[in-house]
Amino acid sequence: MTEPEKKQWPESGLRIEIAEPHLSAFFGCLCLGTLHAIRAQVIPPQVGIWALGPPWAERLDGRVPDSIRDVLYETDEISAMAKLGTHQDLREMLDDMIQRVESGLRDVEEPRWVIKRVSSDGTVSSWPVGLDDFHSK
């Protein structure tokens, strides 16, 4: 996967840069947050498809633990279960997915990534994010 040409980036906004060793932590945390929010009925089940859907799994194949990649592949099944199954079926499915993501996160490196803000005047500011950033404050 190559970085899009600069002209394709929005003129202003936020970008997150994640080094290869931290992909597992980032996508694992993204999965956990999304799955927990769906389980708590804070966001609708359809969010799983567009937030975590199979296109991510294809791009991350071999780069994140299989348990996390497999959950990404299965997110399109969440809304189907919500429509066709019972509420209990959906909760059990989400609990299983959450458990598999947590399992995949157990052995990953401490999470770290860089957030860059591009202002409308083109100024770029960035800050690293990691556990040590929170512990030192």
A tleap script that builds the chain and sets N, CA, C and O, in Angstrom:
source leaprc.protein.ff14SB
mol = sequence {
  NMET THR GLU PRO GLU LYS LYS GLN TRP PRO
  GLU SER GLY LEU ARG ILE GLU ILE ALA GLU
  PRO HIE LEU SER ALA PHE PHE GLY CYS LEU
  CYS LEU GLY THR LEU HIE ALA ILE ARG ALA
  GLN VAL ILE PRO PRO GLN VAL GLY ILE TRP
  ALA LEU GLY PRO PRO TRP ALA GLU ARG LEU
  ASP GLY ARG VAL PRO ASP SER ILE ARG ASP
  VAL LEU TYR GLU THR ASP GLU ILE SER ALA
  MET ALA LYS LEU GLY THR HIE GLN ASP LEU
  ARG GLU MET LEU ASP ASP MET ILE GLN ARG
  VAL GLU SER GLY LEU ARG ASP VAL GLU GLU
  PRO ARG TRP VAL ILE LYS ARG VAL SER SER
  ASP GLY THR VAL SER SER TRP PRO VAL GLY
  LEU ASP ASP PHE HIE SER CLYS
}
set mol.1.N position { 0.852 -1.165 0.000 }
set mol.1.CA position { 0.000 0.000 0.000 }
set mol.1.C position { 0.896 1.226 0.000 }
set mol.1.O position { 1.820 1.312 0.809 }
set mol.2.N position { 0.647 2.157 -0.875 }
set mol.2.CA position { 1.453 3.366 -0.941 }
set mol.2.C position { 0.652 4.537 -0.415 }
set mol.2.O position { -0.578 4.547 -0.467 }
set mol.3.N position { 1.368 5.523 0.091 }
set mol.3.CA position { 0.705 6.716 0.602 }
set mol.3.C position { 0.102 7.489 -0.561 }
set mol.3.O position { 0.759 7.670 -1.587 }
set mol.4.N position { -1.136 7.948 -0.417 }
set mol.4.CA position { -1.747 8.738 -1.492 }
set mol.4.C position { -0.916 9.995 -1.748 }
set mol.4.O position { -0.244 10.501 -0.848 }
set mol.5.N position { -0.968 10.481 -2.957 }
set mol.5.CA position { -0.268 11.711 -3.277 }
set mol.5.C position { -0.826 12.839 -2.422 }
set mol.5.O position { -2.000 12.839 -2.053 }
set mol.6.N position { 0.038 13.798 -2.116 }
set mol.6.CA position { -0.344 14.886 -1.223 }
set mol.6.C position { -1.634 15.579 -1.663 }
set mol.6.O position { -2.434 15.979 -0.817 }
set mol.7.N position { -1.847 15.727 -2.964 }
set mol.7.CA position { -3.037 16.439 -3.427 }
set mol.7.C position { -4.332 15.723 -3.050 }
set mol.7.O position { -5.398 16.339 -3.081 }
set mol.8.N position { -4.267 14.429 -2.692 }
set mol.8.CA position { -5.460 13.689 -2.314 }
set mol.8.C position { -5.823 13.890 -0.841 }
set mol.8.O position { -6.942 13.573 -0.436 }
set mol.9.N position { -4.895 14.410 -0.038 }
set mol.9.CA position { -5.189 14.653 1.367 }
set mol.9.C position { -6.020 15.917 1.481 }
set mol.9.O position { -5.854 16.839 0.682 }
set mol.10.N position { -6.907 15.977 2.455 }
set mol.10.CA position { -7.674 17.207 2.653 }
set mol.10.C position { -6.740 18.362 3.006 }
set mol.10.O position { -5.649 18.155 3.538 }
set mol.11.N position { -7.180 19.571 2.704 }
set mol.11.CA position { -6.350 20.737 2.979 }
set mol.11.C position { -6.133 20.931 4.474 }
set mol.11.O position { -5.086 21.430 4.887 }
set mol.12.N position { -7.108 20.543 5.288 }
set mol.12.CA position { -6.937 20.636 6.734 }
set mol.12.C position { -7.604 19.423 7.366 }
set mol.12.O position { -8.438 18.763 6.745 }
set mol.13.N position { -7.231 19.141 8.595 }
set mol.13.CA position { -7.804 18.003 9.304 }
set mol.13.C position { -6.751 17.243 10.076 }
set mol.13.O position { -5.642 17.732 10.286 }
set mol.14.N position { -7.110 16.030 10.501 }
set mol.14.CA position { -6.207 15.178 11.265 }
set mol.14.C position { -5.817 13.956 10.459 }
set mol.14.O position { -6.612 13.415 9.691 }
set mol.15.N position { -4.581 13.534 10.647 }
set mol.15.CA position { -4.075 12.306 10.042 }
set mol.15.C position { -3.378 11.520 11.134 }
set mol.15.O position { -2.716 12.103 11.993 }
set mol.16.N position { -3.516 10.222 11.109 }
set mol.16.CA position { -2.829 9.373 12.074 }
set mol.16.C position { -1.812 8.541 11.322 }
set mol.16.O position { -2.143 7.891 10.331 }
set mol.17.N position { -0.575 8.561 11.791 }
set mol.17.CA position { 0.479 7.753 11.199 }
set mol.17.C position { 0.819 6.643 12.183 }
set mol.17.O position { 1.114 6.900 13.350 }
set mol.18.N position { 0.775 5.415 11.702 }
set mol.18.CA position { 1.005 4.259 12.557 }
set mol.18.C position { 2.146 3.444 11.968 }
set mol.18.O position { 2.061 2.963 10.838 }
set mol.19.N position { 3.212 3.293 12.742 }
set mol.19.CA position { 4.333 2.471 12.290 }
set mol.19.C position { 3.886 1.006 12.264 }
set mol.19.O position { 3.043 0.587 13.057 }
set mol.20.N position { 4.453 0.257 11.359 }
set mol.20.CA position { 4.094 -1.153 11.163 }
set mol.20.C position { 3.999 -1.955 12.466 }
set mol.20.O position { 3.038 -2.707 12.633 }
set mol.21.N position { 4.950 -1.827 13.394 }
set mol.21.CA position { 4.862 -2.641 14.610 }
set mol.21.C position { 3.649 -2.317 15.488 }
set mol.21.O position { 3.299 -3.099 16.372 }
set mol.22.N position { 3.008 -1.170 15.249 }
set mol.22.CA position { 1.897 -0.747 16.095 }
set mol.22.C position { 0.522 -0.922 15.446 }
set mol.22.O position { -0.489 -0.532 16.030 }
set mol.23.N position { 0.476 -1.499 14.259 }
set mol.23.CA position { -0.806 -1.717 13.585 }
set mol.23.C position { -1.731 -2.600 14.418 }
set mol.23.O position { -2.930 -2.338 14.508 }
set mol.24.N position { -1.175 -3.640 15.022 }
set mol.24.CA position { -1.999 -4.554 15.827 }
set mol.24.C position { -2.671 -3.816 16.969 }
set mol.24.O position { -3.866 -3.991 17.207 }
set mol.25.N position { -1.915 -2.996 17.673 }
set mol.25.CA position { -2.479 -2.258 18.801 }
set mol.25.C position { -3.546 -1.276 18.329 }
set mol.25.O position { -4.616 -1.187 18.930 }
set mol.26.N position { -3.263 -0.540 17.260 }
set mol.26.CA position { -4.219 0.455 16.787 }
set mol.26.C position { -5.526 -0.195 16.335 }
set mol.26.O position { -6.606 0.201 16.772 }
set mol.27.N position { -5.418 -1.199 15.454 }
set mol.27.CA position { -6.644 -1.812 14.947 }
set mol.27.C position { -7.336 -2.663 16.003 }
set mol.27.O position { -8.561 -2.786 15.989 }
set mol.28.N position { -6.578 -3.248 16.911 }
set mol.28.CA position { -7.196 -3.977 18.024 }
set mol.28.C position { -8.007 -3.041 18.903 }
set mol.28.O position { -9.130 -3.362 19.291 }
set mol.29.N position { -7.433 -1.873 19.220 }
set mol.29.CA position { -8.156 -0.897 20.037 }
set mol.29.C position { -9.367 -0.335 19.292 }
set mol.29.O position { -10.422 -0.132 19.892 }
set mol.30.N position { -9.224 -0.085 18.002 }
set mol.30.CA position { -10.352 0.378 17.194 }
set mol.30.C position { -11.479 -0.662 17.203 }
set mol.30.O position { -12.652 -0.317 17.343 }
set mol.31.N position { -11.113 -1.919 17.054 }
set mol.31.CA position { -12.104 -3.005 17.101 }
set mol.31.C position { -12.798 -3.048 18.454 }
set mol.31.O position { -14.026 -3.088 18.527 }
set mol.32.N position { -12.004 -3.039 19.531 }
set mol.32.CA position { -12.601 -3.135 20.868 }
set mol.32.C position { -13.568 -1.998 21.136 }
set mol.32.O position { -14.678 -2.226 21.617 }
set mol.33.N position { -13.159 -0.787 20.832 }
set mol.33.CA position { -14.035 0.354 21.074 }
set mol.33.C position { -15.322 0.267 20.280 }
set mol.33.O position { -16.403 0.532 20.808 }
set mol.34.N position { -15.213 -0.100 19.018 }
set mol.34.CA position { -16.398 -0.214 18.156 }
set mol.34.C position { -17.305 -1.344 18.621 }
set mol.34.O position { -18.520 -1.166 18.713 }
set mol.35.N position { -16.727 -2.503 18.914 }
set mol.35.CA position { -17.531 -3.650 19.342 }
set mol.35.C position { -18.218 -3.387 20.678 }
set mol.35.O position { -19.385 -3.737 20.855 }
set mol.36.N position { -17.504 -2.774 21.617 }
set mol.36.CA position { -18.120 -2.452 22.914 }
set mol.36.C position { -19.249 -1.435 22.743 }
set mol.36.O position { -20.281 -1.541 23.406 }
set mol.37.N position { -19.062 -0.457 21.864 }
set mol.37.CA position { -20.112 0.545 21.643 }
set mol.37.C position { -21.347 -0.078 20.995 }
set mol.37.O position { -22.473 0.290 21.327 }
set mol.38.N position { -21.143 -1.016 20.076 }
set mol.38.CA position { -22.282 -1.718 19.469 }
set mol.38.C position { -22.977 -2.554 20.539 }
set mol.38.O position { -24.205 -2.552 20.632 }
set mol.39.N position { -22.199 -3.262 21.342 }
set mol.39.CA position { -22.765 -4.116 22.402 }
set mol.39.C position { -23.576 -3.293 23.405 }
set mol.39.O position { -24.619 -3.742 23.880 }
set mol.40.N position { -23.096 -2.085 23.726 }
set mol.40.CA position { -23.787 -1.205 24.671 }
set mol.40.C position { -24.934 -0.444 24.008 }
set mol.40.O position { -25.609 0.351 24.662 }
set mol.41.N position { -25.155 -0.678 22.731 }
set mol.41.CA position { -26.219 -0.045 21.946 }
set mol.41.C position { -26.058 1.472 21.872 }
set mol.41.O position { -27.043 2.206 21.797 }
set mol.42.N position { -24.803 1.934 21.893 }
set mol.42.CA position { -24.497 3.350 21.754 }
set mol.42.C position { -24.455 3.726 20.278 }
set mol.42.O position { -24.833 4.833 19.896 }
set mol.43.N position { -23.993 2.797 19.460 }
set mol.43.CA position { -23.976 2.983 18.009 }
set mol.43.C position { -24.673 1.785 17.370 }
set mol.43.O position { -24.690 0.705 17.960 }
set mol.44.N position { -25.249 1.949 16.178 }
set mol.44.CA position { -25.965 0.838 15.546 }
set mol.44.C position { -25.007 -0.233 15.015 }
set mol.44.O position { -23.852 0.068 14.714 }
set mol.45.N position { -25.472 -1.468 14.899 }
set mol.45.CA position { -24.638 -2.571 14.416 }
set mol.45.C position { -24.022 -2.328 13.033 }
set mol.45.O position { -22.946 -2.852 12.744 }
set mol.46.N position { -24.683 -1.549 12.181 }
set mol.46.CA position { -24.165 -1.290 10.834 }
set mol.46.C position { -22.814 -0.578 10.865 }
set mol.46.O position { -22.057 -0.649 9.897 }
set mol.47.N position { -22.511 0.097 11.951 }
set mol.47.CA position { -21.238 0.811 12.057 }
set mol.47.C position { -20.072 -0.164 11.928 }
set mol.47.O position { -19.008 0.206 11.431 }
set mol.48.N position { -20.259 -1.390 12.365 }
set mol.48.CA position { -19.197 -2.389 12.258 }
set mol.48.C position { -18.724 -2.585 10.832 }
set mol.48.O position { -17.533 -2.793 10.597 }
set mol.49.N position { -19.638 -2.520 9.879 }
set mol.49.CA position { -19.269 -2.751 8.483 }
set mol.49.C position { -18.386 -1.631 7.960 }
set mol.49.O position { -17.321 -1.890 7.401 }
set mol.50.N position { -18.821 -0.381 8.137 }
set mol.50.CA position { -18.045 0.699 7.525 }
set mol.50.C position { -16.871 1.155 8.380 }
set mol.50.O position { -15.941 1.762 7.849 }
set mol.51.N position { -16.879 0.887 9.686 }
set mol.51.CA position { -15.741 1.282 10.524 }
set mol.51.C position { -14.629 0.240 10.515 }
set mol.51.O position { -13.447 0.580 10.586 }
set mol.52.N position { -15.013 -1.025 10.426 }
set mol.52.CA position { -14.036 -2.104 10.577 }
set mol.52.C position { -14.026 -3.095 9.424 }
set mol.52.O position { -13.223 -4.028 9.430 }
set mol.53.N position { -14.883 -2.923 8.447 }
set mol.53.CA position { -15.158 -3.923 7.425 }
set mol.53.C position { -14.013 -4.668 6.776 }
set mol.53.O position { -12.848 -4.306 6.942 }
set mol.54.N position { -14.346 -5.705 6.039 }
set mol.54.CA position { -13.366 -6.580 5.394 }
set mol.54.C position { -12.269 -5.904 4.583 }
set mol.54.O position { -11.173 -6.461 4.515 }
set mol.55.N position { -12.483 -4.734 3.957 }
set mol.55.CA position { -11.348 -4.133 3.247 }
set mol.55.C position { -10.124 -3.905 4.144 }
set mol.55.O position { -8.988 -4.024 3.686 }
set mol.56.N position { -10.357 -3.579 5.415 }
set mol.56.CA position { -9.229 -3.439 6.337 }
set mol.56.C position { -8.532 -4.772 6.530 }
set mol.56.O position { -7.303 -4.834 6.541 }
set mol.57.N position { -9.298 -5.831 6.681 }
set mol.57.CA position { -8.715 -7.152 6.910 }
set mol.57.C position { -7.790 -7.536 5.765 }
set mol.57.O position { -6.706 -8.077 5.987 }
set mol.58.N position { -8.218 -7.256 4.549 }
set mol.58.CA position { -7.388 -7.583 3.386 }
set mol.58.C position { -6.068 -6.820 3.417 }
set mol.58.O position { -5.020 -7.378 3.095 }
set mol.59.N position { -6.115 -5.553 3.801 }
set mol.59.CA position { -4.896 -4.736 3.843 }
set mol.59.C position { -3.971 -5.132 4.988 }
set mol.59.O position { -2.765 -4.892 4.930 }
set mol.60.N position { -4.538 -5.739 6.029 }
set mol.60.CA position { -3.752 -6.071 7.220 }
set mol.60.C position { -3.367 -7.537 7.298 }
set mol.60.O position { -2.735 -7.961 8.266 }
set mol.61.N position { -3.738 -8.313 6.294 }
set mol.61.CA position { -3.433 -9.743 6.297 }
set mol.61.C position { -1.934 -9.953 6.462 }
set mol.61.O position { -1.143 -9.435 5.674 }
set mol.62.N position { -1.543 -10.706 7.478 }
set mol.62.CA position { -0.140 -10.975 7.756 }
set mol.62.C position { 0.558 -9.877 8.549 }
set mol.62.O position { 1.732 -10.014 8.894 }
set mol.63.N position { -0.153 -8.787 8.840 }
set mol.63.CA position { 0.458 -7.655 9.544 }
set mol.63.C position { -0.097 -7.474 10.956 }
set mol.63.O position { 0.472 -6.735 11.759 }
set mol.64.N position { -1.203 -8.146 11.255 }
set mol.64.CA position { -1.784 -8.131 12.596 }
set mol.64.C position { -2.086 -9.577 12.971 }
set mol.64.O position { -2.162 -10.433 12.090 }
set mol.65.N position { -2.260 -9.870 14.264 }
set mol.65.CA position { -2.594 -11.241 14.644 }
set mol.65.C position { -3.850 -11.742 13.920 }
set mol.65.O position { -4.778 -10.978 13.655 }
set mol.66.N position { -3.856 -13.018 13.613 }
set mol.66.CA position { -4.995 -13.613 12.893 }
set mol.66.C position { -6.318 -13.366 13.610 }
set mol.66.O position { -7.342 -13.149 12.962 }
set mol.67.N position { -6.304 -13.398 14.943 }
set mol.67.CA position { -7.563 -13.216 15.680 }
set mol.67.C position { -8.165 -11.835 15.412 }
set mol.67.O position { -9.384 -11.711 15.296 }
set mol.68.N position { -7.338 -10.808 15.314 }
set mol.68.CA position { -7.834 -9.460 15.015 }
set mol.68.C position { -8.268 -9.376 13.558 }
set mol.68.O position { -9.332 -8.836 13.256 }
set mol.69.N position { -7.453 -9.904 12.659 }
set mol.69.CA position { -7.797 -9.887 11.234 }
set mol.69.C position { -9.106 -10.628 10.986 }
set mol.69.O position { -9.943 -10.161 10.214 }
set mol.70.N position { -9.290 -11.776 11.632 }
set mol.70.CA position { -10.519 -12.549 11.435 }
set mol.70.C position { -11.751 -11.780 11.890 }
set mol.70.O position { -12.795 -11.839 11.241 }
set mol.71.N position { -11.637 -11.060 13.001 }
set mol.71.CA position { -12.766 -10.249 13.467 }
set mol.71.C position { -13.075 -9.156 12.449 }
set mol.71.O position { -14.244 -8.879 12.180 }
set mol.72.N position { -12.051 -8.536 11.882 }
set mol.72.CA position { -12.288 -7.523 10.847 }
set mol.72.C position { -13.051 -8.117 9.665 }
set mol.72.O position { -13.954 -7.483 9.119 }
set mol.73.N position { -12.681 -9.342 9.273 }
set mol.73.CA position { -13.391 -10.002 8.169 }
set mol.73.C position { -14.855 -10.274 8.517 }
set mol.73.O position { -15.709 -10.284 7.631 }
set mol.74.N position { -15.146 -10.491 9.783 }
set mol.74.CA position { -16.493 -10.900 10.202 }
set mol.74.C position { -17.422 -9.746 10.563 }
set mol.74.O position { -18.590 -9.980 10.875 }
set mol.75.N position { -16.937 -8.515 10.528 }
set mol.75.CA position { -17.777 -7.406 10.985 }
set mol.75.C position { -19.032 -7.207 10.141 }
set mol.75.O position { -20.017 -6.648 10.623 }
set mol.76.N position { -19.008 -7.653 8.907 }
set mol.76.CA position { -20.221 -7.510 8.097 }
set mol.76.C position { -21.338 -8.421 8.594 }
set mol.76.O position { -22.501 -8.225 8.238 }
set mol.77.N position { -21.000 -9.407 9.406 }
set mol.77.CA position { -22.009 -10.321 9.950 }
set mol.77.C position { -22.758 -9.733 11.144 }
set mol.77.O position { -23.807 -10.248 11.533 }
set mol.78.N position { -22.229 -8.661 11.726 }
set mol.78.CA position { -22.873 -8.068 12.908 }
set mol.78.C position { -24.258 -7.546 12.570 }
set mol.78.O position { -25.219 -7.844 13.280 }
set mol.79.N position { -24.376 -6.772 11.498 }
set mol.79.CA position { -25.693 -6.221 11.167 }
set mol.79.C position { -26.651 -7.317 10.721 }
set mol.79.O position { -27.855 -7.224 10.960 }
set mol.80.N position { -26.126 -8.356 10.074 }
set mol.80.CA position { -26.985 -9.483 9.695 }
set mol.80.C position { -27.541 -10.172 10.941 }
set mol.80.O position { -28.721 -10.517 10.995 }
set mol.81.N position { -26.681 -10.367 11.938 }
set mol.81.CA position { -27.146 -10.989 13.179 }
set mol.81.C position { -28.158 -10.102 13.884 }
set mol.81.O position { -29.119 -10.596 14.473 }
set mol.82.N position { -27.943 -8.792 13.825 }
set mol.82.CA position { -28.882 -7.860 14.455 }
set mol.82.C position { -30.261 -7.946 13.815 }
set mol.82.O position { -31.278 -7.794 14.493 }
set mol.83.N position { -30.292 -8.191 12.498 }
set mol.83.CA position { -31.573 -8.275 11.786 }
set mol.83.C position { -32.222 -9.647 11.914 }
set mol.83.O position { -33.441 -9.748 12.053 }
set mol.84.N position { -31.410 -10.705 11.868 }
set mol.84.CA position { -31.956 -12.060 11.777 }
set mol.84.C position { -31.965 -12.825 13.094 }
set mol.84.O position { -32.775 -13.733 13.278 }
set mol.85.N position { -31.082 -12.471 13.998 }
set mol.85.CA position { -30.991 -13.206 15.258 }
set mol.85.C position { -31.689 -12.473 16.385 }
set mol.85.O position { -32.305 -11.426 16.187 }
set mol.86.N position { -31.578 -13.045 17.567 }
set mol.86.CA position { -32.136 -12.397 18.755 }
set mol.86.C position { -31.098 -11.440 19.334 }
set mol.86.O position { -29.932 -11.452 18.940 }
set mol.87.N position { -31.542 -10.618 20.267 }
set mol.87.CA position { -30.619 -9.708 20.945 }
set mol.87.C position { -29.533 -10.517 21.660 }
set mol.87.O position { -28.368 -10.120 21.674 }
set mol.88.N position { -29.914 -11.641 22.247 }
set mol.88.CA position { -28.949 -12.507 22.928 }
set mol.88.C position { -27.930 -13.085 21.937 }
set mol.88.O position { -26.742 -13.169 22.249 }
set mol.89.N position { -28.387 -13.477 20.758 }
set mol.89.CA position { -27.463 -13.977 19.727 }
set mol.89.C position { -26.421 -12.919 19.372 }
set mol.89.O position { -25.235 -13.219 19.236 }
set mol.90.N position { -26.881 -11.680 19.223 }
set mol.90.CA position { -25.977 -10.590 18.875 }
set mol.90.C position { -24.967 -10.350 19.991 }
set mol.90.O position { -23.777 -10.182 19.727 }
set mol.91.N position { -25.440 -10.333 21.240 }
set mol.91.CA position { -24.522 -10.127 22.372 }
set mol.91.C position { -23.470 -11.231 22.437 }
set mol.91.O position { -22.295 -10.960 22.684 }
set mol.92.N position { -23.893 -12.467 22.216 }
set mol.92.CA position { -22.935 -13.574 22.252 }
set mol.92.C position { -21.914 -13.460 21.130 }
set mol.92.O position { -20.733 -13.743 21.330 }
set mol.93.N position { -22.361 -13.050 19.966 }
set mol.93.CA position { -21.444 -12.860 18.841 }
set mol.93.C position { -20.429 -11.756 19.167 }
set mol.93.O position { -19.229 -11.932 18.955 }
set mol.94.N position { -20.911 -10.626 19.682 }
set mol.94.CA position { -20.032 -9.527 20.032 }
set mol.94.C position { -19.062 -9.915 21.147 }
set mol.94.O position { -17.884 -9.562 21.095 }
set mol.95.N position { -19.551 -10.642 22.156 }
set mol.95.CA position { -18.681 -11.099 23.246 }
set mol.95.C position { -17.559 -11.983 22.711 }
set mol.95.O position { -16.410 -11.863 23.136 }
set mol.96.N position { -17.894 -12.862 21.787 }
set mol.96.CA position { -16.888 -13.740 21.196 }
set mol.96.C position { -15.861 -12.927 20.404 }
set mol.96.O position { -14.660 -13.183 20.495 }
set mol.97.N position { -16.331 -11.958 19.636 }
set mol.97.CA position { -15.420 -11.121 18.847 }
set mol.97.C position { -14.511 -10.308 19.770 }
set mol.97.O position { -13.311 -10.194 19.521 }
set mol.98.N position { -15.080 -9.751 20.826 }
set mol.98.CA position { -14.302 -8.974 21.793 }
set mol.98.C position { -13.227 -9.850 22.430 }
set mol.98.O position { -12.080 -9.426 22.567 }
set mol.99.N position { -13.591 -11.056 22.814 }
set mol.99.CA position { -12.629 -11.969 23.438 }
set mol.99.C position { -11.477 -12.290 22.493 }
set mol.99.O position { -10.323 -12.353 22.917 }
set mol.100.N position { -11.788 -12.493 21.212 }
set mol.100.CA position { -10.731 -12.816 20.236 }
set mol.100.C position { -9.810 -11.625 19.985 }
set mol.100.O position { -8.604 -11.804 19.813 }
set mol.101.N position { -10.362 -10.416 19.961 }
set mol.101.CA position { -9.519 -9.234 19.784 }
set mol.101.C position { -8.627 -9.052 21.016 }
set mol.101.O position { -7.432 -8.783 20.888 }
set mol.102.N position { -9.212 -9.200 22.211 }
set mol.102.CA position { -8.412 -9.083 23.431 }
set mol.102.C position { -7.283 -10.106 23.439 }
set mol.102.O position { -6.166 -9.800 23.857 }
set mol.103.N position { -7.569 -11.300 22.986 }
set mol.103.CA position { -6.547 -12.339 22.901 }
set mol.103.C position { -5.421 -11.910 21.957 }
set mol.103.O position { -4.246 -12.117 22.259 }
set mol.104.N position { -5.773 -11.326 20.840 }
set mol.104.CA position { -4.782 -10.869 19.874 }
set mol.104.C position { -3.952 -9.704 20.374 }
set mol.104.O position { -2.817 -9.516 19.937 }
set mol.105.N position { -4.512 -8.915 21.291 }
set mol.105.CA position { -3.806 -7.748 21.823 }
set mol.105.C position { -2.839 -8.096 22.952 }
set mol.105.O position { -1.961 -7.296 23.274 }
set mol.106.N position { -2.983 -9.255 23.546 }
set mol.106.CA position { -2.188 -9.599 24.730 }
set mol.106.C position { -0.677 -9.535 24.491 }
set mol.106.O position { 0.074 -9.163 25.392 }
set mol.107.N position { -0.234 -9.889 23.300 }
set mol.107.CA position { 1.197 -9.962 23.039 }
set mol.107.C position { 1.728 -8.868 22.124 }
set mol.107.O position { 2.847 -8.971 21.623 }
set mol.108.N position { 0.935 -7.814 21.897 }
set mol.108.CA position { 1.413 -6.766 20.997 }
set mol.108.C position { 2.272 -5.764 21.747 }
set mol.108.O position { 2.192 -5.624 22.968 }
set mol.109.N position { 3.082 -5.086 20.985 }
set mol.109.CA position { 3.951 -4.050 21.517 }
set mol.109.C position { 3.115 -2.902 22.067 }
set mol.109.O position { 1.972 -2.704 21.654 }
set mol.110.N position { 3.689 -2.149 22.997 }
set mol.110.CA position { 2.985 -0.999 23.550 }
set mol.110.C position { 2.532 -0.082 22.419 }
set mol.110.O position { 3.322 0.251 21.536 }
set mol.111.N position { 1.267 0.328 22.441 }
set mol.111.CA position { 0.757 1.153 21.343 }
set mol.111.C position { 1.443 2.518 21.264 }
set mol.111.O position { 1.744 3.148 22.278 }
set mol.112.N position { 1.676 2.945 20.044 }
set mol.112.CA position { 2.280 4.247 19.791 }
set mol.112.C position { 1.950 4.664 18.360 }
set mol.112.O position { 2.089 3.864 17.435 }
set mol.113.N position { 1.521 5.892 18.176 }
set mol.113.CA position { 1.298 6.434 16.845 }
set mol.113.C position { 1.445 7.937 16.894 }
set mol.113.O position { 1.569 8.516 17.973 }
set mol.114.N position { 1.432 8.565 15.760 }
set mol.114.CA position { 1.613 10.014 15.670 }
set mol.114.C position { 0.350 10.601 15.054 }
set mol.114.O position { -0.147 10.119 14.036 }
set mol.115.N position { -0.153 11.644 15.685 }
set mol.115.CA position { -1.306 12.359 15.149 }
set mol.115.C position { -0.792 13.680 14.588 }
set mol.115.O position { -0.066 14.411 15.262 }
set mol.116.N position { -1.171 13.977 13.357 }
set mol.116.CA position { -0.762 15.232 12.724 }
set mol.116.C position { -2.009 16.058 12.433 }
set mol.116.O position { -3.009 15.552 11.925 }
set mol.117.N position { -1.924 17.322 12.761 }
set mol.117.CA position { -3.003 18.248 12.459 }
set mol.117.C position { -2.507 19.200 11.387 }
set mol.117.O position { -1.449 19.816 11.516 }
set mol.118.N position { -3.287 19.304 10.337 }
set mol.118.CA position { -2.976 20.234 9.259 }
set mol.118.C position { -4.027 21.334 9.314 }
set mol.118.O position { -5.218 21.080 9.135 }
set mol.119.N position { -3.579 22.543 9.561 }
set mol.119.CA position { -4.521 23.659 9.641 }
set mol.119.C position { -4.827 24.192 8.250 }
set mol.119.O position { -4.160 23.836 7.279 }
set mol.120.N position { -5.822 25.034 8.163 }
set mol.120.CA position { -6.243 25.561 6.858 }
set mol.120.C position { -5.151 26.398 6.192 }
set mol.120.O position { -5.161 26.559 4.972 }
set mol.121.N position { -4.210 26.933 6.974 }
set mol.121.CA position { -3.108 27.691 6.365 }
set mol.121.C position { -1.927 26.803 5.982 }
set mol.121.O position { -0.891 27.297 5.537 }
set mol.122.N position { -2.089 25.485 6.157 }
set mol.122.CA position { -1.054 24.539 5.761 }
set mol.122.C position { -0.060 24.191 6.850 }
set mol.122.O position { 0.824 23.362 6.635 }
set mol.123.N position { -0.188 24.811 8.022 }
set mol.123.CA position { 0.709 24.516 9.131 }
set mol.123.C position { 0.442 23.102 9.647 }
set mol.123.O position { -0.705 22.709 9.863 }
set mol.124.N position { 1.521 22.350 9.838 }
set mol.124.CA position { 1.398 20.984 10.335 }
set mol.124.C position { 1.959 20.923 11.748 }
set mol.124.O position { 3.102 21.313 11.984 }
set mol.125.N position { 1.167 20.440 12.674 }
set mol.125.CA position { 1.668 20.172 14.020 }
set mol.125.C position { 1.430 18.699 14.299 }
set mol.125.O position { 0.434 18.129 13.854 }
set mol.126.N position { 2.336 18.088 15.030 }
set mol.126.CA position { 2.183 16.662 15.304 }
set mol.126.C position { 2.558 16.366 16.736 }
set mol.126.O position { 3.335 17.090 17.359 }
set mol.127.N position { 1.991 15.287 17.248 }
set mol.127.CA position { 2.335 14.828 18.578 }
set mol.127.C position { 2.225 13.318 18.619 }
set mol.127.O position { 1.291 12.732 18.070 }
set mol.128.N position { 3.202 12.686 19.284 }
set mol.128.CA position { 3.164 11.233 19.431 }
set mol.128.C position { 2.176 10.855 20.526 }
set mol.128.O position { 1.978 11.603 21.484 }
set mol.129.N position { 1.573 9.716 20.378 }
set mol.129.CA position { 0.637 9.207 21.374 }
set mol.129.C position { 1.077 7.803 21.757 }
set mol.129.O position { 1.273 6.947 20.894 }
set mol.130.N position { 1.229 7.573 23.042 }
set mol.130.CA position { 1.601 6.269 23.556 }
set mol.130.C position { 1.363 6.235 25.056 }
set mol.130.O position { 1.108 7.271 25.670 }
set mol.131.N position { 1.442 5.064 25.642 }
set mol.131.CA position { 1.171 4.936 27.068 }
set mol.131.C position { 2.094 5.798 27.913 }
set mol.131.O position { 1.656 6.368 28.912 }
set mol.132.N position { 3.365 5.905 27.533 }
set mol.132.CA position { 4.292 6.700 28.324 }
set mol.132.C position { 3.920 8.176 28.314 }
set mol.132.O position { 4.270 8.903 29.244 }
set mol.133.N position { 3.216 8.634 27.282 }
set mol.133.CA position { 2.757 10.023 27.244 }
set mol.133.C position { 1.714 10.293 28.319 }
set mol.133.O position { 1.634 11.409 28.833 }
set mol.134.N position { 0.919 9.293 28.667 }
set mol.134.CA position { -0.113 9.450 29.686 }
set mol.134.C position { 0.468 9.278 31.086 }
set mol.134.O position { 0.028 9.943 32.024 }
set mol.135.N position { 1.444 8.399 31.234 }
set mol.135.CA position { 2.042 8.145 32.540 }
set mol.135.C position { 2.916 9.302 33.010 }
set mol.135.O position { 3.083 9.487 34.216 }
set mol.136.N position { 3.475 10.083 32.094 }
set mol.136.CA position { 4.403 11.145 32.464 }
set mol.136.C position { 3.687 12.430 32.844 }
set mol.136.O position { 4.341 13.374 33.285 }
set mol.137.N position { 2.394 12.503 32.693 }
set mol.137.CA position { 1.652 13.737 32.977 }
set mol.137.C position { 1.150 13.763 34.401 }
set mol.137.O position { 0.505 14.728 34.811 }
savepdb mol mol.pdb
quit
